[in-house]
C-alpha cells in the first residue's frame, strides 16, 4: 500500500464588506495553505488585508484565488473569455493580493483559480496555459487538478505544480470535479472514507467508484471549502487524518 504525503488548504477571505462567509479565524488554525479571494467573486481590500494578517499569525502560506468577474454568481458560473483577457484578469487580481502580502512581510506561495474557471482551465489547454502563465509571471506554483490540463501546461511552462483534491465535493465517474454554486452538507464519515482512500491508496472516490489520483503525484493538497456546512469540523477531521498519515510516512523513512 503506497501512501501519499498531504497538506490541507482552504479557500478563504470570501466575505464582502459587512457580510461574512465561513469562520476564517477557526479554519486558519487547521490548514497549511490559504487560497485568498482577490475581489472578483468575493472579498474587498479590508477583507484581503485581514485574511493575510490571520494567515501570518497562524504561519499559513498564502496563495491567490482569482476568479471570473462574477460576484453575483460567486464565480461559479461559466463565462467566455479570450486567453489574453483571462491572463489580464488574473494578473489584476493577483497583483492586488500581492500588495497586501508585501505590506505584511509575506510572499505569494501559489495561484489557484476559483470556481467555474478552475473547471474550465482543467479542460481547456489554451485557457490553462493562460492561467498557468500568470503563475510563471509571478514566479510561484500553480495549484490544480492532477491529470488535467492544469498539470500538463504547468509541466510545459516549467511551473511547479501542486496537485489538489477536494474532500467536500463530488467527482464524476470520469474523474471530473462537480462544481456547484452552493455546497451541500457532507457527513464526516463520508469525508473520512474519501480521505483515507486517497492517502492510503491514491484513489479518488467518484459517484460510481474509484479512479487513480494521477501519474507521478507524490504529494497532494486537500481542499476544504469555507462555505461548506460544517466546514470547521470537516477541516479539523481532514487535518487530523493528514497529520497521522504524514507521521506514518516519516516513520517509514
C-alpha positions in Angstrom: 0.0 0.0 0.0 1.5 3.3 -1.1 0.7 6.4 0.9 0.9 9.9 -0.4 2.0 12.9 1.6 -0.5 15.7 2.0 -1.3 19.2 3.2 -4.6 20.9 3.8 -5.8 24.1 2.0 -8.9 26.2 2.2 -10.4 29.0 0.1 -10.7 32.0 2.4 -11.5 35.7 2.7 -14.7 35.1 0.7 -16.9 37.6 2.5 -17.6 41.2 1.3 -17.9 44.4 3.3 -20.0 43.5 6.4 -21.0 40.1 5.0 -19.1 37.1 6.3 -18.5 33.8 4.6 -17.1 31.0 6.7 -15.2 31.0 10.0 -11.8 32.1 8.7 -10.3 32.6 12.1 -11.1 29.0 13.2 -10.2 27.5 9.8 -6.9 29.2 9.7 -5.8 27.1 12.7 -6.4 23.8 10.8 -4.7 24.4 7.4 -1.3 24.7 5.8 -2.3 26.8 2.7 -4.9 29.6 2.3 -6.2 30.5 -1.1 -7.3 34.1 -0.7 -10.1 35.6 -2.7 -9.0 38.6 -4.7 -12.1 40.7 -5.2 -13.8 39.3 -8.4 -16.0 36.7 -6.8 -15.8 37.8 -3.2 -13.6 39.9 -0.8 -12.5 43.5 -0.8 -9.5 45.5 0.3 -10.3 45.2 4.0 -11.1 41.5 3.9 -7.9 40.7 1.9 -5.8 42.7 4.4 -7.4 40.9 7.4 -7.1 37.4 5.8 -3.4 37.9 5.1 -3.0 39.1 8.7 -4.7 35.9 10.0 -2.5 33.8 7.8 0.7 35.3 9.0 -0.4 34.9 12.7 -1.0 31.2 12.1 2.1 30.5 9.9 -0.1 29.7 6.9 1.2 30.1 3.4 -0.9 32.3 1.2 -1.9 31.7 -2.4 -4.1 33.9 -4.7 -7.6 32.7 -5.6 -8.5 34.6 -8.7 -11.9 34.3 -10.3 -14.0 35.2 -13.3 -15.5 38.7 -12.8 -18.8 37.4 -11.3 -19.7 38.5 -7.8 -23.4 37.8 -8.2 -22.7 34.2 -9.2 -19.8 33.9 -6.7 -17.6 33.0 -9.6 -19.3 29.6 -10.0 -20.9 30.3 -13.4 -19.0 29.8 -16.6 -18.2 32.8 -18.8 -16.5 33.1 -22.1 -13.1 34.8 -22.0 -10.2 35.0 -24.5 -6.9 33.6 -23.2 -5.2 37.0 -23.1 -8.2 38.5 -21.4 -8.1 35.8 -18.8 -4.4 36.3 -18.1 -5.0 40.1 -17.6 -8.0 39.3 -15.3 -5.8 37.1 -13.2 -2.8 39.4 -13.1 -5.1 42.2 -11.9 -6.3 40.2 -9.0 -3.0 38.5 -8.0 -1.4 41.9 -8.1 -3.9 43.3 -5.6 -3.3 40.4 -3.2 0.4 40.6 -3.6 0.3 44.2 -2.4 -1.2 43.1 0.9 1.4 40.3 1.3 4.2 42.8 0.8 2.6 45.1 3.4 2.6 42.2 5.9 6.1 41.0 5.1 4.9 37.8 3.3 5.4 36.2 -0.1 2.9 34.8 -2.6 3.1 31.0 -2.5 0.9 29.8 -5.3 -2.1 30.6 -7.6 -5.3 28.6 -7.6 -8.2 29.5 -9.9 -11.7 29.7 -8.3 -14.9 28.1 -9.2 -16.0 27.9 -12.8 -12.7 29.0 -14.2 -11.0 26.2 -12.2 -13.0 23.6 -14.2 -12.7 25.5 -17.5 -8.9 25.6 -17.3 -8.7 22.0 -16.3 -10.5 21.0 -19.5 -9.1 23.6 -22.0 -5.4 23.6 -22.7 -5.4 27.2 -24.1 -7.1 28.7 -21.1 -4.9 26.5 -18.8 -1.8 27.9 -20.5 -3.0 31.5 -19.9 -3.7 30.8 -16.2 -0.5 28.9 -15.6 1.4 31.6 -17.4 0.3 34.1 -14.7 1.9 31.8 -12.1 5.1 31.9 -14.2 4.9 35.7 -14.3 4.8 35.9 -10.5 7.3 33.1 -10.1 5.1 30.9 -8.0 3.5 27.4 -8.1 0.1 26.6 -9.7 -2.5 24.6 -7.8 -4.9 22.4 -9.8 -6.2 19.0 -10.7 -3.7 16.3 -11.4 -4.0 14.5 -14.7 -5.7 17.5 -16.4 -4.6 20.5 -18.5 -3.5 22.1 -15.2 -0.7 19.7 -14.7 0.1 19.4 -18.4 0.5 23.1 -19.0 2.4 23.6 -15.7 4.9 21.0 -16.9 5.2 22.6 -20.3 5.9 26.1 -18.8 8.2 24.8 -16.1 5.9 26.0 -13.3 5.9 24.0 -10.0 2.6 22.1 -9.7 0.6 21.5 -6.5 -1.8 18.6 -7.1 -5.2 19.3 -5.4 -8.0 17.0 -4.3 -11.4 18.0 -2.7 -12.7 16.5 0.4 -16.1 18.1 0.3 -17.0 17.9 -3.4 -18.1 15.0 -5.6 -16.3 13.7 -8.7 -18.0 12.4 -11.8 -17.4 8.8 -13.0 -14.8 10.2 -15.4 -13.0 12.0 -12.6 -14.2 15.5 -13.3 -14.8 17.7 -10.3 -18.5 18.6 -9.9 -18.6 22.3 -9.2 -21.8 23.6 -7.7 -22.9 27.2 -6.9 -23.9 26.1 -3.4 -22.2 23.3 -1.4 -24.4 20.7 0.2 -23.5 19.2 3.7 -21.2 16.2 3.6 -21.3 13.7 6.5 -17.9 13.4 8.4 -18.0 9.6 7.8 -18.0 10.2 4.1 -15.2 12.7 4.3 -13.1 10.3 6.4 -13.6 7.4 3.9 -12.7 9.6 1.0 -9.6 11.0 2.6 -8.4 7.6 3.8 -8.9 6.1 0.3 -6.8 9.0 -1.1 -4.0 8.9 1.4 -3.6 5.1 1.7 -4.3 4.1 -1.9 -4.0 7.2 -4.1 -7.6 6.6 -5.2 -10.2 9.3 -5.9 -13.7 8.5 -4.8 -16.2 9.2 -7.6 -20.0 8.9 -7.7 -19.7 5.4 -9.1 -16.4 4.0 -7.8 -12.7 5.0 -7.7 -10.1 6.3 -10.1 -6.3 6.7 -9.6 -5.1 10.1 -8.3 -2.8 10.9 -11.2 0.6 9.7 -12.6 3.6 10.9 -10.8 1.8 12.6 -7.9 3.8 12.2 -4.6 2.1 14.9 -2.6 -1.4 16.3 -2.7 -3.1 19.3 -1.1 -6.6 18.5 0.2 -9.1 21.4 -0.1 -11.9 22.1 2.5 -14.2 24.9 1.4 -15.1 27.6 4.0 -18.7 27.8 2.7 -19.5 24.0 3.0 -21.8 23.4 6.0 -19.7 22.2 9.0 -16.5 23.5 7.4 -14.5 23.8 10.6 -15.4 20.2 11.7 -14.5 18.9 8.2 -11.2 20.8 8.2 -10.3 19.6 11.7 -11.1 16.0 10.7 -9.0 16.2 7.5 -6.1 17.8 9.3 -6.1 15.0 11.9 -6.0 12.3 9.2 -3.3 14.2 7.3 -1.1 14.6 10.4 -1.4 10.9 11.2 -0.7 9.9 7.6 2.4 12.2 7.3 3.7 10.9 10.6 3.5 7.3 9.4 5.3 8.3 6.2 8.1 10.0 8.2 8.4 6.9 10.5 8.8 4.6 7.5 11.7 6.6 6.0 
